[in-house]
């Protein structure tokens, strides 16, 4: 069974929180629900807004850096989209 929670907060705080939540791909209601659930489960209240690189992405970045250092899998510069598309079609697998 669901219930409703009414919270009074100043408009500036609500608007800023809504924007930050939206930047993270959430609406304010979902964010508040997640915070409350986490607080109940862990007894800890912590909020962090940062982007973390996953180990998978770190591996891809390392591979790209190595390729770039030896000019492998690197495209040339293009002056227009038509030239770029021609090059891409020619070099696609």
N, C-alpha and C positions, 0 to 999 in steps of 0.2 A: 504494500500500500504506500503510495506517495503522499507527501504532505508539502505544504508551501511554506517557505521561509521568507519573511519580509525583513529586509535590512535597509536602514536609513543611512545614506552616505551623501556627501555633497556632490553636486553635479560635476564639478571639475575632476574629482577622483573617479567617479563612475565613467565619465567620458574617456579619461586617460586609461583606465583599466580595460574598457571595451576596445579601445584602439590597440593596446598592447596584446590583448587576447586575440584580436582579429589578425594582427601581425604573425601570431603563432598558429593561425588557422582554427581558432576556437571562437565560440560565442561566450559571452560572460557567464551565462547560466551553466554551460558545460564546465567552464573553468572553476566556478565556485563548487559545483558538485564534486569534481575531481579533487579539489583541495580538501573538502570536508571528508571524503572517503579515505584519502591518504592519511589525514590527521587521525581519524578513528582507527585505522588499521595499524599505524606505526606510533602514534602518540607524538609525532614530530611535525613541526610546522616549519617548512623551508621552501622558499620560492627562489628560483634562479632562471634568468632569461639569457641563455647563451646557446650558441650553436656548437654542437660537438661533431667531430669528424669520426666516423665509424672506422673500425679496422679495415673493412673492405674498401672504403674510399681512400684510406691511407695507402693501401696497396696499389690502387689504380694511380694515385698521384705519384708514387715512387716510380712506377713503371713509366709513366708519362715523362717524368723528369729525366730518367735514364735515356729514353728514346730521344728526347729533345737534345740532350747533350751530344749525342752521336748523329744527329740529324736523321733519325729513323722515324717513320710515320709522321712526318711533318709536311704540311702543305705549303706551297709558296703563297705570296701575297697576291691578291686579285684586285683589279681596278673596277670590275663590274660583276654583277651576278651571273651573267651569261657565261663569262669565262670561267667563273668558279664552278658552275654546274657542269660545264664541259669537262673540266679537270676531274670533278667528283665522279662523273659517269665513267670516265676512262680508268680511274683508279679504284673503283668499287669492286668488291669481290663477288 
